[in-house]
Amino acid sequence: MHATTTPVLLNKVQLAEAIGISPRQINMMMAARQIPFIRLSYNIVRFDLQRVLAALAEFEQPAISGEGMNATSN
């Protein structure tokens, strides 16, 4: 058996489950053009999970340093 390089395309519900959000949030992200999608017809939309994850990585915020947060006042 050989590995395939063909991307697996997910539907909206599958993508929502894969990234842990609701299908309604997927709709809002599509409308805002925050995630890439493939529209095959008016009712058929598919997503490449790797491309969606790459797009979402652009929204990643750096962690806030914990320095000074644990100081106690006397």
PDB file with SEQRES, HELIX, SHEET and CRYST1 records, atoms N, CA, C and O in Angstrom:
SEQRES   1 A   74  MET HIS ALA THR THR THR PRO VAL LEU LEU ASN LYS VAL          
SEQRES   2 A   74  GLN LEU ALA GLU ALA ILE GLY ILE SER PRO ARG GLN ILE          
SEQRES   3 A   74  ASN MET MET MET ALA ALA ARG GLN ILE PRO PHE ILE ARG          
SEQRES   4 A   74  LEU SER TYR ASN ILE VAL ARG PHE ASP LEU GLN ARG VAL          
SEQRES   5 A   74  LEU ALA ALA LEU ALA GLU PHE GLU GLN PRO ALA ILE SER          
SEQRES   6 A   74  GLY GLU GLY MET ASN ALA THR SER ASN                          
HELIX    1 AA1 LYS A   12  ILE A   19  1                                   8    
HELIX    2 AA2 PRO A   23  ALA A   31  1                                   9    
HELIX    3 AA3 LEU A   49  ALA A   57  1                                   9    
SHEET    1 AA1 3 LEU A   9  LEU A  10  0                                        
SHEET    2 AA1 3 VAL A  45  ASP A  48 -1                                        
SHEET    3 AA1 3 ILE A  38  ARG A  39 -1                                        
CRYST1    1.000    1.000    1.000  90.00  90.00  90.00 P 1           1          
ATOM      1  N   MET A   1       0.841  -1.172   0.000  1.00  0.00           N  
ATOM      2  CA  MET A   1       0.000   0.000   0.000  1.00  0.00           C  
ATOM      3  C   MET A   1       0.891   1.241   0.000  1.00  0.00           C  
ATOM      4  O   MET A   1       1.882   1.284   0.729  1.00  0.00           O  
ATOM      5  N   HIS A   2       0.556   2.245  -0.803  1.00  0.00           N  
ATOM      6  CA  HIS A   2       1.364   3.449  -0.870  1.00  0.00           C  
ATOM      7  C   HIS A   2       0.599   4.651  -0.326  1.00  0.00           C  
ATOM      8  O   HIS A   2      -0.631   4.687  -0.357  1.00  0.00           O  
ATOM      9  N   ALA A   3       1.347   5.632   0.172  1.00  0.00           N  
ATOM     10  CA  ALA A   3       0.725   6.840   0.742  1.00  0.00           C  
ATOM     11  C   ALA A   3       0.234   7.727  -0.393  1.00  0.00           C  
ATOM     12  O   ALA A   3       0.850   7.810  -1.455  1.00  0.00           O  
ATOM     13  N   THR A   4      -0.864   8.369  -0.147  1.00  0.00           N  
ATOM     14  CA  THR A   4      -1.428   9.258  -1.150  1.00  0.00           C  
ATOM     15  C   THR A   4      -1.223  10.708  -0.708  1.00  0.00           C  
ATOM     16  O   THR A   4      -1.223  11.000   0.488  1.00  0.00           O  
ATOM     17  N   THR A   5      -1.048  11.604  -1.665  1.00  0.00           N  
ATOM     18  CA  THR A   5      -0.880  13.016  -1.347  1.00  0.00           C  
ATOM     19  C   THR A   5      -2.156  13.796  -1.608  1.00  0.00           C  
ATOM     20  O   THR A   5      -2.175  15.017  -1.453  1.00  0.00           O  
ATOM     21  N   THR A   6      -3.206  13.120  -1.997  1.00  0.00           N  
ATOM     22  CA  THR A   6      -4.476  13.780  -2.248  1.00  0.00           C  
ATOM     23  C   THR A   6      -5.076  14.264  -0.931  1.00  0.00           C  
ATOM     24  O   THR A   6      -5.240  13.475   0.000  1.00  0.00           O  
ATOM     25  N   PRO A   7      -5.403  15.548  -0.844  1.00  0.00           N  
ATOM     26  CA  PRO A   7      -5.980  16.040   0.411  1.00  0.00           C  
ATOM     27  C   PRO A   7      -7.376  15.469   0.630  1.00  0.00           C  
ATOM     28  O   PRO A   7      -8.137  15.262  -0.315  1.00  0.00           O  
ATOM     29  N   VAL A   8      -7.690  15.223   1.881  1.00  0.00           N  
ATOM     30  CA  VAL A   8      -9.018  14.761   2.243  1.00  0.00           C  
ATOM     31  C   VAL A   8      -9.869  16.000   2.471  1.00  0.00           C  
ATOM     32  O   VAL A   8      -9.509  16.877   3.257  1.00  0.00           O  
ATOM     33  N   LEU A   9     -10.984  16.064   1.788  1.00  0.00           N  
ATOM     34  CA  LEU A   9     -11.861  17.219   1.930  1.00  0.00           C  
ATOM     35  C   LEU A   9     -12.983  16.895   2.906  1.00  0.00           C  
ATOM     36  O   LEU A   9     -13.617  15.843   2.822  1.00  0.00           O  
ATOM     37  N   LEU A  10     -13.215  17.817   3.830  1.00  0.00           N  
ATOM     38  CA  LEU A  10     -14.233  17.637   4.857  1.00  0.00           C  
ATOM     39  C   LEU A  10     -15.440  18.505   4.561  1.00  0.00           C  
ATOM     40  O   LEU A  10     -15.327  19.562   3.941  1.00  0.00           O  
ATOM     41  N   ASN A  11     -16.610  18.040   5.017  1.00  0.00           N  
ATOM     42  CA  ASN A  11     -17.775  18.904   4.939  1.00  0.00           C  
ATOM     43  C   ASN A  11     -17.800  19.800   6.170  1.00  0.00           C  
ATOM     44  O   ASN A  11     -16.931  19.687   7.035  1.00  0.00           O  
ATOM     45  N   LYS A  12     -18.775  20.679   6.258  1.00  0.00           N  
ATOM     46  CA  LYS A  12     -18.831  21.669   7.333  1.00  0.00           C  
ATOM     47  C   LYS A  12     -18.921  21.034   8.721  1.00  0.00           C  
ATOM     48  O   LYS A  12     -18.250  21.483   9.650  1.00  0.00           O  
ATOM     49  N   VAL A  13     -19.737  20.002   8.866  1.00  0.00           N  
ATOM     50  CA  VAL A  13     -19.895  19.343  10.166  1.00  0.00           C  
ATOM     51  C   VAL A  13     -18.608  18.638  10.561  1.00  0.00           C  
ATOM     52  O   VAL A  13     -18.190  18.713  11.716  1.00  0.00           O  
ATOM     53  N   GLN A  14     -17.985  17.964   9.626  1.00  0.00           N  
ATOM     54  CA  GLN A  14     -16.727  17.269   9.908  1.00  0.00           C  
ATOM     55  C   GLN A  14     -15.632  18.252  10.314  1.00  0.00           C  
ATOM     56  O   GLN A  14     -14.873  17.987  11.247  1.00  0.00           O  
ATOM     57  N   LEU A  15     -15.548  19.391   9.615  1.00  0.00           N  
ATOM     58  CA  LEU A  15     -14.552  20.399   9.965  1.00  0.00           C  
ATOM     59  C   LEU A  15     -14.821  20.965  11.356  1.00  0.00           C  
ATOM     60  O   LEU A  15     -13.898  21.125  12.155  1.00  0.00           O  
ATOM     61  N   ALA A  16     -16.072  21.264  11.641  1.00  0.00           N  
ATOM     62  CA  ALA A  16     -16.435  21.804  12.953  1.00  0.00           C  
ATOM     63  C   ALA A  16     -16.014  20.845  14.062  1.00  0.00           C  
ATOM     64  O   ALA A  16     -15.459  21.273  15.074  1.00  0.00           O  
ATOM     65  N   GLU A  17     -16.270  19.568  13.881  1.00  0.00           N  
ATOM     66  CA  GLU A  17     -15.882  18.568  14.876  1.00  0.00           C  
ATOM     67  C   GLU A  17     -14.365  18.471  14.992  1.00  0.00           C  
ATOM     68  O   GLU A  17     -13.832  18.313  16.090  1.00  0.00           O  
ATOM     69  N   ALA A  18     -13.670  18.565  13.857  1.00  0.00           N  
ATOM     70  CA  ALA A  18     -12.214  18.416  13.850  1.00  0.00           C  
ATOM     71  C   ALA A  18     -11.517  19.544  14.602  1.00  0.00           C  
ATOM     72  O   ALA A  18     -10.481  19.323  15.229  1.00  0.00           O  
ATOM     73  N   ILE A  19     -12.081  20.759  14.544  1.00  0.00           N  
ATOM     74  CA  ILE A  19     -11.416  21.875  15.210  1.00  0.00           C  
ATOM     75  C   ILE A  19     -12.152  22.336  16.459  1.00  0.00           C  
ATOM     76  O   ILE A  19     -11.733  23.299  17.102  1.00  0.00           O  
ATOM     77  N   GLY A  20     -13.238  21.667  16.809  1.00  0.00           N  
ATOM     78  CA  GLY A  20     -13.895  21.904  18.086  1.00  0.00           C  
ATOM     79  C   GLY A  20     -14.764  23.140  18.171  1.00  0.00           C  
ATOM     80  O   GLY A  20     -14.850  23.767  19.227  1.00  0.00           O  
ATOM     81  N   ILE A  21     -15.412  23.500  17.070  1.00  0.00           N  
ATOM     82  CA  ILE A  21     -16.342  24.620  17.100  1.00  0.00           C  
ATOM     83  C   ILE A  21     -17.646  24.192  16.437  1.00  0.00           C  
ATOM     84  O   ILE A  21     -17.753  23.067  15.950  1.00  0.00           O  
ATOM     85  N   SER A  22     -18.629  25.074  16.416  1.00  0.00           N  
ATOM     86  CA  SER A  22     -19.930  24.730  15.848  1.00  0.00           C  
ATOM     87  C   SER A  22     -19.956  24.977  14.336  1.00  0.00           C  
ATOM     88  O   SER A  22     -19.185  25.791  13.828  1.00  0.00           O  
ATOM     89  N   PRO A  23     -20.839  24.275  13.617  1.00  0.00           N  
ATOM     90  CA  PRO A  23     -20.993  24.548  12.185  1.00  0.00           C  
ATOM     91  C   PRO A  23     -21.417  26.001  11.919  1.00  0.00           C  
ATOM     92  O   PRO A  23     -21.059  26.571  10.888  1.00  0.00           O  
ATOM     93  N   ARG A  24     -22.168  26.590  12.836  1.00  0.00           N  
ATOM     94  CA  ARG A  24     -22.563  27.995  12.679  1.00  0.00           C  
ATOM     95  C   ARG A  24     -21.332  28.905  12.700  1.00  0.00           C  
ATOM     96  O   ARG A  24     -21.259  29.877  11.948  1.00  0.00           O  
ATOM     97  N   GLN A  25     -20.377  28.585  13.559  1.00  0.00           N  
ATOM     98  CA  GLN A  25     -19.139  29.372  13.597  1.00  0.00           C  
ATOM     99  C   GLN A  25     -18.363  29.203  12.293  1.00  0.00           C  
ATOM    100  O   GLN A  25     -17.737  30.150  11.817  1.00  0.00           O  
ATOM    101  N   ILE A  26     -18.403  28.011  11.719  1.00  0.00           N  
ATOM    102  CA  ILE A  26     -17.775  27.785  10.409  1.00  0.00           C  
ATOM    103  C   ILE A  26     -18.415  28.715   9.384  1.00  0.00           C  
ATOM    104  O   ILE A  26     -17.710  29.339   8.592  1.00  0.00           O  
ATOM    105  N   ASN A  27     -19.743  28.816   9.391  1.00  0.00           N  
ATOM    106  CA  ASN A  27     -20.440  29.724   8.469  1.00  0.00           C  
ATOM    107  C   ASN A  27     -19.951  31.156   8.628  1.00  0.00           C  
ATOM    108  O   ASN A  27     -19.700  31.843   7.637  1.00  0.00           O  
ATOM    109  N   MET A  28     -19.816  31.606   9.866  1.00  0.00           N  
ATOM    110  CA  MET A  28     -19.379  32.980  10.119  1.00  0.00           C  
ATOM    111  C   MET A  28     -17.941  33.190   9.655  1.00  0.00           C  
ATOM    112  O   MET A  28     -17.608  34.252   9.129  1.00  0.00           O  
ATOM    113  N   MET A  29     -17.091  32.186   9.846  1.00  0.00           N  
ATOM    114  CA  MET A  29     -15.703  32.296   9.403  1.00  0.00           C  
ATOM    115  C   MET A  29     -15.603  32.295   7.881  1.00  0.00           C  
ATOM    116  O   MET A  29     -14.743  32.962   7.306  1.00  0.00           O  
ATOM    117  N   MET A  30     -16.481  31.550   7.240  1.00  0.00           N  
ATOM    118  CA  MET A  30     -16.521  31.563   5.780  1.00  0.00           C  
ATOM    119  C   MET A  30     -16.951  32.937   5.273  1.00  0.00           C  
ATOM    120  O   MET A  30     -16.349  33.475   4.344  1.00  0.00           O  
ATOM    121  N   ALA A  31     -17.984  33.502   5.878  1.00  0.00           N  
ATOM    122  CA  ALA A  31     -18.497  34.803   5.458  1.00  0.00           C  
ATOM    123  C   ALA A  31     -17.441  35.891   5.634  1.00  0.00           C  
ATOM    124  O   ALA A  31     -17.365  36.827   4.837  1.00  0.00           O  
ATOM    125  N   ALA A  32     -16.628  35.763   6.680  1.00  0.00           N  
ATOM    126  CA  ALA A  32     -15.572  36.738   6.949  1.00  0.00           C  
ATOM    127  C   ALA A  32     -14.293  36.424   6.163  1.00  0.00           C  
ATOM    128  O   ALA A  32     -13.303  37.148   6.274  1.00  0.00           O  
ATOM    129  N   ARG A  33     -14.314  35.364   5.383  1.00  0.00           N  
ATOM    130  CA  ARG A  33     -13.152  34.919   4.600  1.00  0.00           C  
ATOM    131  C   ARG A  33     -11.942  34.652   5.483  1.00  0.00           C  
ATOM    132  O   ARG A  33     -10.812  34.959   5.103  1.00  0.00           O  
ATOM    133  N   GLN A  34     -12.176  34.079   6.665  1.00  0.00           N  
ATOM    134  CA  GLN A  34     -11.095  33.753   7.586  1.00  0.00           C  
ATOM    135  C   GLN A  34     -10.518  32.372   7.317  1.00  0.00           C  
ATOM    136  O   GLN A  34      -9.381  32.090   7.697  1.00  0.00           O  
ATOM    137  N   ILE A  35     -11.287  31.511   6.668  1.00  0.00           N  
ATOM    138  CA  ILE A  35     -10.813  30.166   6.361  1.00  0.00           C  
ATOM    139  C   ILE A  35     -11.040  29.876   4.877  1.00  0.00           C  
ATOM    140  O   ILE A  35     -12.020  30.338   4.293  1.00  0.00           O  
ATOM    141  N   PRO A  36     -10.130  29.107   4.269  1.00  0.00           N  
ATOM    142  CA  PRO A  36     -10.297  28.752   2.861  1.00  0.00           C  
ATOM    143  C   PRO A  36     -11.325  27.635   2.699  1.00  0.00           C  
ATOM    144  O   PRO A  36     -11.416  26.736   3.536  1.00  0.00           O  
ATOM    145  N   PHE A  37     -12.086  27.700   1.628  1.00  0.00           N  
ATOM    146  CA  PHE A  37     -13.059  26.649   1.337  1.00  0.00           C  
ATOM    147  C   PHE A  37     -13.218  26.494  -0.157  1.00  0.00           C  
ATOM    148  O   PHE A  37     -12.850  27.370  -0.939  1.00  0.00           O  
ATOM    149  N   ILE A  38     -13.774  25.360  -0.534  1.00  0.00           N  
ATOM    150  CA  ILE A  38     -14.026  25.045  -1.940  1.00  0.00           C  
ATOM    151  C   ILE A  38     -15.528  24.927  -2.116  1.00  0.00           C  
ATOM    152  O   ILE A  38     -16.159  24.068  -1.500  1.00  0.00           O  
ATOM    153  N   ARG A  39     -16.106  25.781  -2.948  1.00  0.00           N  
ATOM    154  CA  ARG A  39     -17.547  25.716  -3.205  1.00  0.00           C  
ATOM    155  C   ARG A  39     -17.756  24.923  -4.494  1.00  0.00           C  
ATOM    156  O   ARG A  39     -17.449  25.397  -5.588  1.00  0.00           O  
ATOM    157  N   LEU A  40     -18.277  23.721  -4.346  1.00  0.00           N  
ATOM    158  CA  LEU A  40     -18.521  22.858  -5.495  1.00  0.00           C  
ATOM    159  C   LEU A  40     -19.846  23.179  -6.161  1.00  0.00           C  
ATOM    160  O   LEU A  40     -19.990  23.022  -7.373  1.00  0.00           O  
ATOM    161  N   SER A  41     -20.807  23.625  -5.380  1.00  0.00           N  
ATOM    162  CA  SER A  41     -22.086  24.108  -5.874  1.00  0.00           C  
ATOM    163  C   SER A  41     -22.662  25.007  -4.789  1.00  0.00           C  
ATOM    164  O   SER A  41     -22.014  25.225  -3.765  1.00  0.00           O  
ATOM    165  N   TYR A  42     -23.851  25.525  -4.991  1.00  0.00           N  
ATOM    166  CA  TYR A  42     -24.433  26.422  -3.996  1.00  0.00           C  
ATOM    167  C   TYR A  42     -24.542  25.761  -2.630  1.00  0.00           C  
ATOM    168  O   TYR A  42     -24.310  26.409  -1.609  1.00  0.00           O  
ATOM    169  N   ASN A  43     -24.889  24.488  -2.597  1.00  0.00           N  
ATOM    170  CA  ASN A  43     -25.093  23.775  -1.337  1.00  0.00           C  
ATOM    171  C   ASN A  43     -23.930  22.894  -0.905  1.00  0.00           C  
ATOM    172  O   ASN A  43     -23.946  22.359   0.204  1.00  0.00           O  
ATOM    173  N   ILE A  44     -22.932  22.732  -1.748  1.00  0.00           N  
ATOM    174  CA  ILE A  44     -21.834  21.824  -1.433  1.00  0.00           C  
ATOM    175  C   ILE A  44     -20.537  22.606  -1.248  1.00  0.00           C  
ATOM    176  O   ILE A  44     -20.008  23.197  -2.190  1.00  0.00           O  
ATOM    177  N   VAL A  45     -20.033  22.595  -0.005  1.00  0.00           N  
ATOM    178  CA  VAL A  45     -18.787  23.275   0.343  1.00  0.00           C  
ATOM    179  C   VAL A  45     -17.881  22.250   1.015  1.00  0.00           C  
ATOM    180  O   VAL A  45     -18.339  21.454   1.835  1.00  0.00           O  
ATOM    181  N   ARG A  46     -16.607  22.268   0.672  1.00  0.00           N  
ATOM    182  CA  ARG A  46     -15.641  21.353   1.268  1.00  0.00           C  
ATOM    183  C   ARG A  46     -14.427  22.131   1.750  1.00  0.00           C  
ATOM    184  O   ARG A  46     -14.150  23.237   1.286  1.00  0.00           O  
ATOM    185  N   PHE A  47     -13.703  21.525   2.699  1.00  0.00           N  
ATOM    186  CA  PHE A  47     -12.560  22.162   3.329  1.00  0.00           C  
ATOM    187  C   PHE A  47     -11.386  21.208   3.367  1.00  0.00           C  
ATOM    188  O   PHE A  47     -11.555  20.015   3.619  1.00  0.00           O  
ATOM    189  N   ASP A  48     -10.191  21.731   3.116  1.00  0.00           N  
ATOM    190  CA  ASP A  48      -8.951  20.985   3.297  1.00  0.00           C  
ATOM    191  C   ASP A  48      -8.470  21.322   4.706  1.00  0.00           C  
ATOM    192  O   ASP A  48      -8.093  22.464   4.971  1.00  0.00           O  
ATOM    193  N   LEU A  49      -8.478  20.350   5.605  1.00  0.00           N  
ATOM    194  CA  LEU A  49      -8.169  20.587   7.010  1.00  0.00           C  
ATOM    195  C   LEU A  49      -6.809  21.251   7.193  1.00  0.00           C  
ATOM    196  O   LEU A  49      -6.687  22.172   8.001  1.00  0.00           O  
ATOM    197  N   GLN A  50      -5.797  20.817   6.477  1.00  0.00           N  
ATOM    198  CA  GLN A  50      -4.452  21.395   6.639  1.00  0.00           C  
ATOM    199  C   GLN A  50      -4.433  22.869   6.251  1.00  0.00           C  
ATOM    200  O   GLN A  50      -3.776  23.668   6.919  1.00  0.00           O  
ATOM    201  N   ARG A  51      -5.129  23.240   5.201  1.00  0.00           N  
ATOM    202  CA  ARG A  51      -5.172  24.648   4.784  1.00  0.00           C  
ATOM    203  C   ARG A  51      -5.964  25.483   5.778  1.00  0.00           C  
ATOM    204  O   ARG A  51      -5.606  26.632   6.038  1.00  0.00           O  
ATOM    205  N   VAL A  52      -7.041  24.924   6.342  1.00  0.00           N  
ATOM    206  CA  VAL A  52      -7.820  25.643   7.348  1.00  0.00           C  
ATOM    207  C   VAL A  52      -6.969  25.875   8.590  1.00  0.00           C  
ATOM    208  O   VAL A  52      -6.958  26.979   9.134  1.00  0.00           O  
ATOM    209  N   LEU A  53      -6.257  24.845   9.044  1.00  0.00           N  
ATOM    210  CA  LEU A  53      -5.401  24.986  10.220  1.00  0.00           C  
ATOM    211  C   LEU A  53      -4.306  26.023   9.987  1.00  0.00           C  
ATOM    212  O   LEU A  53      -3.969  26.783  10.895  1.00  0.00           O  
ATOM    213  N   ALA A  54      -3.752  26.059   8.788  1.00  0.00           N  
ATOM    214  CA  ALA A  54      -2.719  27.046   8.468  1.00  0.00           C  
ATOM    215  C   ALA A  54      -3.303  28.457   8.510  1.00  0.00           C  
ATOM    216  O   ALA A  54      -2.655  29.385   8.995  1.00  0.00           O  
ATOM    217  N   ALA A  55      -4.522  28.617   8.005  1.00  0.00           N  
ATOM    218  CA  ALA A  55      -5.175  29.927   8.036  1.00  0.00           C  
ATOM    219  C   ALA A  55      -5.475  30.352   9.465  1.00  0.00           C  
ATOM    220  O   ALA A  55      -5.309  31.520   9.814  1.00  0.00           O  
ATOM    221  N   LEU A  56      -5.916  29.413  10.291  1.00  0.00           N  
ATOM    222  CA  LEU A  56      -6.227  29.732  11.683  1.00  0.00           C  
ATOM    223  C   LEU A  56      -4.968  30.068  12.480  1.00  0.00           C  
ATOM    224  O   LEU A  56      -5.036  30.827  13.446  1.00  0.00           O  
ATOM    225  N   ALA A  57      -3.833  29.517  12.091  1.00  0.00           N  
ATOM    226  CA  ALA A  57      -2.578  29.791  12.793  1.00  0.00           C  
ATOM    227  C   ALA A  57      -2.208  31.267  12.707  1.00  0.00           C  
ATOM    228  O   ALA A  57      -1.493  31.778  13.568  1.00  0.00           O  
ATOM    229  N   GLU A  58      -2.690  31.955  11.673  1.00  0.00           N  
ATOM    230  CA  GLU A  58      -2.415  33.379  11.531  1.00  0.00           C  
ATOM    231  C   GLU A  58      -3.099  34.195  12.628  1.00  0.00           C  
ATOM    232  O   GLU A  58      -2.693  35.326  12.896  1.00  0.00           O  
ATOM    233  N   PHE A  59      -4.121  33.643  13.260  1.00  0.00           N  
ATOM    234  CA  PHE A  59      -4.850  34.346  14.316  1.00  0.00           C  
ATOM    235  C   PHE A  59      -4.295  34.033  15.706  1.00  0.00           C  
ATOM    236  O   PHE A  59      -4.783  34.556  16.708  1.00  0.00           O  
ATOM    237  N   GLU A  60      -3.284  33.186  15.759  1.00  0.00           N  
ATOM    238  CA  GLU A  60      -2.730  32.782  17.051  1.00  0.00           C  
ATOM    239  C   GLU A  60      -2.126  33.976  17.775  1.00  0.00           C  
ATOM    240  O   GLU A  60      -1.399  34.774  17.184  1.00  0.00           O  
ATOM    241  N   GLN A  61      -2.433  34.086  19.048  1.00  0.00           N  
ATOM    242  CA  GLN A  61      -1.920  35.164  19.886  1.00  0.00           C  
ATOM    243  C   GLN A  61      -0.822  34.608  20.784  1.00  0.00           C  
ATOM    244  O   GLN A  61      -0.950  33.498  21.299  1.00  0.00           O  
ATOM    245  N   PRO A  62       0.249  35.361  20.977  1.00  0.00           N  
ATOM    246  CA  PRO A  62       1.318  34.885  21.864  1.00  0.00           C  
ATOM    247  C   PRO A  62       0.847  34.868  23.312  1.00  0.00           C  
ATOM    248  O   PRO A  62      -0.021  35.648  23.705  1.00  0.00           O  
ATOM    249  N   ALA A  63       1.425  33.976  24.093  1.00  0.00           N  
ATOM    250  CA  ALA A  63       1.082  33.883  25.509  1.00  0.00           C  
ATOM    251  C   ALA A  63       1.619  35.110  26.239  1.00  0.00           C  
ATOM    252  O   ALA A  63       2.661  35.661  25.884  1.00  0.00           O  
ATOM    253  N   ILE A  64       0.897  35.513  27.243  1.00  0.00           N  
ATOM    254  CA  ILE A  64       1.321  36.644  28.070  1.00  0.00           C  
ATOM    255  C   ILE A  64       2.270  36.125  29.135  1.00  0.00           C  
ATOM    256  O   ILE A  64       2.006  35.106  29.773  1.00  0.00           O  
ATOM    257  N   SER A  65       3.364  36.824  29.320  1.00  0.00           N  
ATOM    258  CA  SER A  65       4.351  36.425  30.321  1.00  0.00           C  
ATOM    259  C   SER A  65       3.743  36.511  31.710  1.00  0.00           C  
ATOM    260  O   SER A  65       2.986  37.437  32.004  1.00  0.00           O  
ATOM    261  N   GLY A  66       4.069  35.559  32.555  1.00  0.00           N  
ATOM    262  CA  GLY A  66       3.535  35.521  33.902  1.00  0.00           C  
ATOM    263  C   GLY A  66       4.344  36.340  34.901  1.00  0.00           C  
ATOM    264  O   GLY A  66       4.029  36.349  36.091  1.00  0.00           O  
ATOM    265  N   GLU A  67       5.379  37.024  34.432  1.00  0.00           N  
ATOM    266  CA  GLU A  67       6.223  37.804  35.333  1.00  0.00           C  
ATOM    267  C   GLU A  67       5.419  38.910  35.995  1.00  0.00           C  
ATOM    268  O   GLU A  67       4.680  39.637  35.332  1.00  0.00           O  
ATOM    269  N   GLY A  68       5.568  39.031  37.302  1.00  0.00           N  
ATOM    270  CA  GLY A  68       4.895  40.084  38.032  1.00  0.00           C  
ATOM    271  C   GLY A  68       3.460  39.786  38.401  1.00  0.00           C  
ATOM    272  O   GLY A  68       2.854  40.520  39.181  1.00  0.00           O  
ATOM    273  N   MET A  69       2.913  38.733  37.857  1.00  0.00           N  
ATOM    274  CA  MET A  69       1.517  38.404  38.120  1.00  0.00           C  
ATOM    275  C   MET A  69       1.355  37.683  39.465  1.00  0.00           C  
ATOM    276  O   MET A  69       0.276  37.717  40.056  1.00  0.00           O  
ATOM    277  N   ASN A  70       2.409  37.036  39.946  1.00  0.00           N  
ATOM    278  CA  ASN A  70       2.331  36.271  41.188  1.00  0.00           C  
ATOM    279  C   ASN A  70       2.868  37.044  42.394  1.00  0.00           C  
ATOM    280  O   ASN A  70       2.994  36.494  43.488  1.00  0.00           O  
ATOM    281  N   ALA A  71       3.180  38.312  42.184  1.00  0.00           N  
ATOM    282  CA  ALA A  71       3.702  39.111  43.290  1.00  0.00           C  
ATOM    283  C   ALA A  71       2.611  39.336  44.341  1.00  0.00           C  
ATOM    284  O   ALA A  71       1.464  39.637  44.011  1.00  0.00           O  
ATOM    285  N   THR A  72       2.985  39.186  45.582  1.00  0.00           N  
ATOM    286  CA  THR A  72       2.017  39.405  46.663  1.00  0.00           C  
ATOM    287  C   THR A  72       2.282  40.751  47.284  1.00  0.00           C  
ATOM    288  O   THR A  72       3.431  41.180  47.385  1.00  0.00           O  
ATOM    289  N   SER A  73       1.239  41.413  47.696  1.00  0.00           N  
ATOM    290  CA  SER A  73       1.399  42.704  48.366  1.00  0.00           C  
ATOM    291  C   SER A  73       1.298  42.514  49.853  1.00  0.00           C  
ATOM    292  O   SER A  73       0.419  41.795  50.328  1.00  0.00           O  
ATOM    293  N   ASN A  74       2.180  43.143  50.599  1.00  0.00           N  
ATOM    294  CA  ASN A  74       2.196  43.039  52.059  1.00  0.00           C  
ATOM    295  C   ASN A  74       1.756  44.330  52.673  1.00  0.00           C  
ATOM    296  O   ASN A  74       1.702  44.444  53.898  1.00  0.00           O  
TER     297      ASN A  74                                                      
END                                                                             
